[in-house]
Amino acid sequence: MRSISDTIARLAKMRSAHSVSNPVEDRLTDLGRFGSNRGELDAKLHMPNGLLPRSALVVVLHGCTQSAAAYDYASGWSRLADDYGFAVLFPQQRRANNANTCFNWFLPGDIGKDQGEAFSIRQMIETTIARYEIDRNRIFITGLSAGGAMTNVMLATNPDMFAGGAIIAGLPYGTASTIPEAFDRMRGQGLPPIDKLQSLLRSASDHKGEWPAISVWQGTSDTTVLPANALAIVDQWRGVHGVAVKADIGEMVDGHIRQTWAASDGREVIEFFSIKNMGHGTPLDTRTGYGRAAPYMLDVGISSTLHIARSWGLIASFEKRVEKNTERPSPDPWAGIPAAPNYGQPTSGIQKTIEDALRAAGLMK
């Protein structure tokens, strides 16, 4: 009988062979050695020509079945960096760690500040800062799916390192520690109550200063990581930012609901984009010239790459296409989204690939 790792690897290879129709342009280079690398990750980098000292750095984490180059090619981050003069760092998972190239966002040995994959990501960031004279006050992080969940891990365990983060189809920090628990959370099942979510975040570090602002992106039709997770992330971060349950502002941006929560000094510290009818993936608007449609990279008329970069002050201001609407969107982040138990247990895409392999190996019912 084949091992579970071999089975998942073969299934992932078959999916990849049938889903990628265009070759990926690899614009990234290897960072090289970056410390002890306890998590045994790779580090890819894009440095625009003539990058000035004290430039910003964006850390980008790919999703399952993806590589750093594939995610960059489809998201447009390195091309945006060329146009606006900032550096981009791409941690990359190895198949030896996870046969489906998912970051191990739920394993206890990989999600502590000085442990495993989280420690390796911190080390590669520190190496990039030192080698390229990066501005420590302008370091940001984003990721999709497992990469989004690992983005939350990094924000939770190293909040002093980041000025902001963007979590796309990710999961709240510290809510799973085994594969079955990870799948339950992805389905929106077994998520802790708000006080527990907030306690998990606070206990991830001994941070006493200002917390990074976060942006949360979620498709309303995502059946791989259900929308309950995005709302749990918002709840998790409301505690450290001291904001209320209801959003301060609700508006339509590019046809989708954007809600924001502001701190007492008026700064927007949490934003939540609910992308109507979108499945599992990163939202793109290929008309902008940044990004290309691909598996889990979805052309839905709104560019998360541009909006995230703009919110971080990395690119020149562009006109926000806010639709005129006589009905103001509800400031309640749960509005229009059913409670988690109503979702059932749908499986699709990456989740089904992994679950089928686990069942075949007798590791999941």
Secondary structure, DSSP 8 states (H G I E B T S, - for coil): ---HHHHHHHHHHHHHHHH--S------EE----S--TT--EEEEE--TT--TT--EEEEE--TT--HHHHHHHH-HHHHHHHHT-EEEEEE--TTT-TT----TT-GGGSSTTSHHHHHHHHHHHHHHHHHT--TT-EEEEEETHHHHHHHHHHHH-TTT-SEEEEES---TTS--SHHHHHHHHTT-S---HHHHHHHHHTT----S---EEEEEEETT-SSS-THHHHHHHHHHHHHHT--SS-SEEEEETTEEEEEEE-TTS-EEEEEEEETT--SSEEE-GGGSS---BTTEEESS--HHHHHHHHTT-S----------SS---S-TTTT---GGGG-----HHHHHHHHHHHHTTS--
